Amino acid sequence: MTVAKTLQRLLDWFHYARKEWMCFLAYVSMRFYGIEPTLEDVREESYSHRQHSNRNLDQAKDLDGLLSMAKDCWKRAVDRRAAVTDKCKTLLTLSSLLLGIVGVLLPKQLTFDAHWMRLLVLVSILSLLNAVALLVVFFGIGREMVIALDQENVGLDTNDLKKSLINSYLACQVSMDGRTDYLVDLFKTARFFFLTAFSLLVLLVSVNFFTQSPTGEVEKTIAELRGSPELIELLRGPKGGPGEKGDTGSEGPQGEKGERGENGKVDLSDIVDALVKDPRLEMLVKKAIESD
């Protein structure tokens, strides 16, 4: 039981920490954009300045008409929520697509040498991630008022039931509008960060396109490759061992006898050595031995 309680406490702490972090992120982002919600409104994901007060319908002459108008007010609130939700879905799709493109191009086309460019790339990526996080918060499940049939409504007569339904529809409309207003501000904040990231990326790509030429990039790359000792060793390959000794070639023809020099001296030892080394002498000796 002690291990289970400890694990439960850790999970509860993680849940509340994650929730508080997302609330803090949404609160700071909306404040940065210029909207001034309270931290309690961010926690409740709805504005509390909209409050419903029951209408006094004792002097009403056309309850059916009032009930129809109350239903229309609630339906308009529902349609407004659906329109805002569709816009958030579109923005979330664009943000995810842009984030994927940045992730693919970052190791190649979005590598900048200047430090201010790298700083702007970091700011744009953080802005894009913040926009995605805010849109994910948008699709969170919040508390809203709905039409319900309570036991106290069962015993009402026709007119009193209509009066109760009129106030119930109006209360649901006010509750939905309060949450929708908060979600609209959240959508505006997410759109601001998305446009900021998109504008910065377009600016950086444009500056990089006009300031750096493809020829300069190629020459820079070639210079880096030439100065890389690892690449040179890789292209040179491993050093081979000593090769095998080749066969001795055949001896060339004997040259012509030179002219006798004047006052020349004859060295008998040189003559003997030359005769011994002459292969023809060796052949004659072999033939003489074979003939004997």
Contacts in CASP RR format, 6 or more apart in sequence:
PFRMAT RR
TARGET T0000
AUTHOR 0000-0000-0000
METHOD contacts of the structure
MODEL  1
MTVAKTLQRLLDWFHYARKEWMCFLAYVSMRFYGIEPTLEDVREESYSHR
QHSNRNLDQAKDLDGLLSMAKDCWKRAVDRRAAVTDKCKTLLTLSSLLLG
IVGVLLPKQLTFDAHWMRLLVLVSILSLLNAVALLVVFFGIGREMVIALD
QENVGLDTNDLKKSLINSYLACQVSMDGRTDYLVDLFKTARFFFLTAFSL
LVLLVSVNFFTQSPTGEVEKTIAELRGSPELIELLRGPKGGPGEKGDTGS
EGPQGEKGERGENGKVDLSDIVDALVKDPRLEMLVKKAIESD
22 133 0 8 1.000
22 137 0 8 1.000
23 39 0 8 1.000
23 42 0 8 1.000
23 43 0 8 1.000
25 130 0 8 1.000
25 133 0 8 1.000
25 134 0 8 1.000
25 137 0 8 1.000
26 42 0 8 1.000
26 134 0 8 1.000
26 137 0 8 1.000
26 186 0 8 1.000
26 189 0 8 1.000
27 37 0 8 1.000
27 39 0 8 1.000
27 42 0 8 1.000
29 130 0 8 1.000
29 134 0 8 1.000
29 189 0 8 1.000
29 193 0 8 1.000
30 36 0 8 1.000
30 37 0 8 1.000
30 42 0 8 1.000
30 185 0 8 1.000
30 186 0 8 1.000
30 189 0 8 1.000
31 37 0 8 1.000
32 189 0 8 1.000
33 188 0 8 1.000
33 189 0 8 1.000
33 192 0 8 1.000
35 185 0 8 1.000
35 188 0 8 1.000
35 189 0 8 1.000
37 47 0 8 1.000
37 182 0 8 1.000
37 185 0 8 1.000
38 48 0 8 1.000
40 48 0 8 1.000
41 47 0 8 1.000
41 48 0 8 1.000
41 182 0 8 1.000
44 143 0 8 1.000
45 137 0 8 1.000
45 140 0 8 1.000
45 142 0 8 1.000
45 179 0 8 1.000
45 182 0 8 1.000
45 183 0 8 1.000
46 142 0 8 1.000
46 143 0 8 1.000
46 175 0 8 1.000
46 178 0 8 1.000
46 179 0 8 1.000
46 182 0 8 1.000
47 178 0 8 1.000
47 179 0 8 1.000
47 181 0 8 1.000
47 182 0 8 1.000
50 174 0 8 1.000
50 175 0 8 1.000
50 177 0 8 1.000
50 178 0 8 1.000
50 181 0 8 1.000
51 174 0 8 1.000
52 167 0 8 1.000
52 170 0 8 1.000
52 171 0 8 1.000
52 174 0 8 1.000
52 175 0 8 1.000
54 167 0 8 1.000
54 171 0 8 1.000
55 166 0 8 1.000
55 167 0 8 1.000
55 170 0 8 1.000
57 63 0 8 1.000
57 66 0 8 1.000
57 163 0 8 1.000
57 166 0 8 1.000
57 167 0 8 1.000
60 66 0 8 1.000
60 163 0 8 1.000
63 159 0 8 1.000
63 162 0 8 1.000
63 163 0 8 1.000
63 166 0 8 1.000
64 162 0 8 1.000
66 162 0 8 1.000
66 166 0 8 1.000
67 162 0 8 1.000
67 165 0 8 1.000
67 166 0 8 1.000
67 169 0 8 1.000
70 165 0 8 1.000
70 166 0 8 1.000
70 167 0 8 1.000
70 169 0 8 1.000
70 170 0 8 1.000
70 173 0 8 1.000
71 169 0 8 1.000
73 169 0 8 1.000
73 170 0 8 1.000
73 173 0 8 1.000
74 169 0 8 1.000
74 170 0 8 1.000
74 172 0 8 1.000
74 173 0 8 1.000
74 176 0 8 1.000
76 173 0 8 1.000
77 172 0 8 1.000
77 173 0 8 1.000
77 176 0 8 1.000
77 177 0 8 1.000
77 180 0 8 1.000
78 176 0 8 1.000
80 177 0 8 1.000
80 180 0 8 1.000
81 176 0 8 1.000
81 179 0 8 1.000
81 180 0 8 1.000
81 183 0 8 1.000
84 180 0 8 1.000
84 183 0 8 1.000
84 184 0 8 1.000
84 187 0 8 1.000
87 187 0 8 1.000
88 135 0 8 1.000
88 138 0 8 1.000
88 139 0 8 1.000
88 183 0 8 1.000
88 187 0 8 1.000
88 190 0 8 1.000
91 131 0 8 1.000
91 135 0 8 1.000
91 187 0 8 1.000
91 190 0 8 1.000
91 191 0 8 1.000
91 194 0 8 1.000
92 132 0 8 1.000
92 135 0 8 1.000
92 136 0 8 1.000
94 194 0 8 1.000
95 128 0 8 1.000
95 131 0 8 1.000
95 132 0 8 1.000
95 135 0 8 1.000
95 190 0 8 1.000
95 194 0 8 1.000
96 132 0 8 1.000
98 128 0 8 1.000
98 194 0 8 1.000
98 197 0 8 1.000
98 198 0 8 1.000
98 201 0 8 1.000
99 128 0 8 1.000
99 129 0 8 1.000
99 132 0 8 1.000
102 110 0 8 1.000
102 124 0 8 1.000
102 125 0 8 1.000
102 128 0 8 1.000
102 201 0 8 1.000
106 121 0 8 1.000
109 205 0 8 1.000
109 208 0 8 1.000
110 121 0 8 1.000
110 201 0 8 1.000
110 204 0 8 1.000
110 205 0 8 1.000
112 118 0 8 1.000
112 121 0 8 1.000
112 204 0 8 1.000
112 208 0 8 1.000
117 204 0 8 1.000
117 207 0 8 1.000
117 208 0 8 1.000
120 200 0 8 1.000
120 203 0 8 1.000
120 204 0 8 1.000
121 200 0 8 1.000
121 201 0 8 1.000
121 204 0 8 1.000
123 200 0 8 1.000
124 196 0 8 1.000
124 197 0 8 1.000
124 198 0 8 1.000
124 200 0 8 1.000
124 201 0 8 1.000
124 204 0 8 1.000
125 197 0 8 1.000
127 193 0 8 1.000
127 194 0 8 1.000
127 196 0 8 1.000
127 197 0 8 1.000
127 200 0 8 1.000
128 193 0 8 1.000
128 194 0 8 1.000
128 197 0 8 1.000
130 190 0 8 1.000
130 193 0 8 1.000
131 190 0 8 1.000
131 191 0 8 1.000
131 193 0 8 1.000
131 194 0 8 1.000
131 197 0 8 1.000
134 186 0 8 1.000
134 189 0 8 1.000
134 190 0 8 1.000
134 193 0 8 1.000
135 187 0 8 1.000
135 190 0 8 1.000
137 186 0 8 1.000
138 183 0 8 1.000
138 186 0 8 1.000
138 187 0 8 1.000
138 190 0 8 1.000
142 179 0 8 1.000
144 172 0 8 1.000
144 175 0 8 1.000
144 176 0 8 1.000
144 179 0 8 1.000
145 171 0 8 1.000
145 172 0 8 1.000
145 175 0 8 1.000
145 176 0 8 1.000
146 172 0 8 1.000
147 165 0 8 1.000
147 168 0 8 1.000
147 169 0 8 1.000
147 172 0 8 1.000
148 168 0 8 1.000
153 161 0 8 1.000
153 164 0 8 1.000
156 164 0 8 1.000
225 231 0 8 1.000
251 279 0 8 1.000
275 281 0 8 1.000
END
